[in-house]
Amino acid sequence: MGQLFDTIRQLVAEEKYVVGQHASERLEERGIMEWQVVAGLEDADLIAERPDATPNPAVEVRECLPDGTEFKAVWSHLRQSGVAKLGTVHFFDRG
């Protein structure tokens, strides 16, 4: 476990990523900036890796905002495009 996570982290580090419409809306709703999710991925903790997820393999990670607030981010690997995609973000302790 972790190979997909490593691939996604590498793509994001190389700025080869996109932010999905759903994720963009959730970021705005939750007051999280895109750069915070991108920067947080380097030190994120892997929660789950779903290599067989459809339509694209995905990982769920625990990230942290500068104030210490933890949140979950879901990143997928768009193999055909060779990019990572931020699918959604949400707080653990909020509805």
C-alpha positions in Angstrom: 0.0 0.0 0.0 1.3 3.5 -0.8 2.4 3.2 -4.4 -0.6 5.1 -5.8 -0.3 7.7 -3.0 3.4 8.2 -3.9 2.4 8.6 -7.6 -0.2 11.2 -6.7 2.1 13.1 -4.4 4.8 13.2 -7.1 2.4 14.5 -9.8 1.1 17.2 -7.4 4.7 18.2 -6.5 5.4 18.6 -10.3 2.2 20.8 -10.5 0.6 18.1 -12.7 -2.9 18.3 -11.1 -6.3 19.6 -11.6 -9.1 20.5 -9.2 -12.5 19.1 -10.0 -15.7 21.2 -9.9 -17.0 19.4 -6.8 -13.7 20.0 -5.0 -13.6 23.6 -6.0 -17.1 24.1 -4.5 -16.2 22.2 -1.3 -13.0 24.3 -0.9 -15.0 27.5 -1.1 -17.7 26.2 1.3 -15.2 25.1 3.9 -12.9 28.1 3.6 -9.9 26.0 2.5 -7.5 27.5 0.0 -6.3 25.3 -2.9 -2.6 25.9 -2.0 -3.3 24.6 1.5 -4.5 21.2 0.2 -1.6 21.1 -2.3 1.1 22.0 0.3 -0.5 19.7 2.9 -0.3 16.6 0.6 3.5 16.3 1.2 3.0 15.6 4.9 -0.4 13.9 4.6 -1.2 10.6 6.2 -2.7 7.9 4.0 -6.1 6.8 5.2 -7.1 4.5 2.3 -5.8 3.6 -1.2 -8.4 2.4 -3.7 -6.5 1.3 -6.8 -9.6 -0.3 -8.3 -11.9 2.7 -7.8 -13.9 3.8 -10.8 -13.6 5.8 -12.9 -10.1 6.4 -11.5 -7.9 5.0 -8.8 -8.0 7.2 -5.7 -6.5 7.8 -2.3 -8.0 9.3 0.9 -5.6 11.3 3.0 -5.6 13.2 6.3 -4.2 16.7 5.9 -3.8 19.6 8.3 -4.4 23.3 7.9 -1.9 25.8 9.3 -4.1 26.2 12.5 -4.0 22.5 13.1 -7.5 21.7 11.8 -7.5 18.2 10.2 -9.4 17.5 7.0 -9.8 14.6 4.6 -8.9 15.1 0.9 -9.6 12.6 -1.9 -7.2 12.6 -4.8 -7.4 10.5 -7.9 -5.0 9.5 -10.6 -6.1 10.3 -14.1 -3.8 7.8 -15.8 -4.8 8.7 -19.4 -4.0 12.4 -18.8 -1.1 11.8 -16.5 -2.4 14.1 -13.8 -3.7 14.0 -10.3 -7.2 15.3 -9.5 -8.5 16.7 -6.3 -12.0 15.3 -6.0 -13.2 16.6 -2.6 -12.3 17.8 0.9 -14.2 17.7 4.1 -13.6 18.2 7.8 -13.7 15.1 10.1 -15.7 16.7 12.9 -18.3 18.6 11.0 -21.4 17.7 9.1 
